[in-house]
Amino acid sequence: MTRNVLIRMSFILAAMMMLAGCSSTSSNQGKDSPSTAQTTEQASSQASNSYQNHDPLEPFNRVMWNFDYNYLDKPIYRPVVHGYVNHVPSAGRRSLNNFMQNLEEPASMVNNLLQLKFKAALDNFTRFVFNSTFGFFGVVDVMGRAGVERHLTDFSDVLGHYGVGDGPYLMLPVLGPSTPRQITGDIVDQFYFPFTQLNMVEKAVRWTVNGLNRRASVIDQEGVVDNALDPYSFVRNAYMQYRRYRYYGGKPPEQKSQQVDVSKYMDEIEGDN
């Protein structure tokens, strides 16, 4: 079989598992109370000024935020994500997420090599080979169960490793928070195998499923954002702290006044199940 055939077979398999999972329901969602959200927002606003230099495009970004938050997320994307979580059991979502993340192992291997992280690159290679064969194209994380850790990284992390800064904060239509370095990394990553073997429909499926999984991982934080004194600033500050967290490999140095403590949400945001 050619690589194209194998990739298409794996997409079909993933779609079948997703449809099969729709027959049962799972997951409970909860929202933070207004008092909890306000307390968290106050902690975030203490260091808000330190991020203003990251947001010289704030007028434009706020327009995009209003579009994304009030016209896309609340009326459209949020109900879809809640339906996905309610009707696809956690095991099905985890398997689908495993499959999608398995596609990222080759790119992560190269990116880890570029950062001279040879052990992580070897783990990427091992995971991709064995999960793609014995794990039904990565649907089952065989190597994860064997103790081989997942070390997903993108080209944006490579740039950060060599001292390239994030640049100004950007709120993009549909895509949400980003930075110039992140956008550059995302573009470069598309030139890695197996992404170069996907057609437009398959790329759209991958983008949609990844978006669903990542959006579903922060359902519990919707109440915090909705009840924040300034939802735009809250999300911006949390995202820039998340970028800082990635830049320092999960161990950022102490700051005199911390932003939102996002470290406990990193695994969920990254979708590392």
Secondary structure, DSSP 8 states (H G I E B T S, - for coil): --HHHHHHHHHHHHHHHHHHHTTS---------HHHHHHHHHHHHTTGGGGGGG-TTHHHHHHHHHIIIIIIIIIIIHHHHHHHHHHS-HHHHHHHHHHHHHTTHHHHHHHHHHTT-HHHHHHHHHHHHHHHHTTTTTTS-HHHHTT-------HHHHHHHTT----S-EEETTTEEE-HHHHHHHHHHTTSTTGGG--HHHHHHHHHHHHHHHHHTTGGGHHHHHTSSSHHHHHHHHHHHHHHHHHTTT-----SS-----GGGHHHHHT--
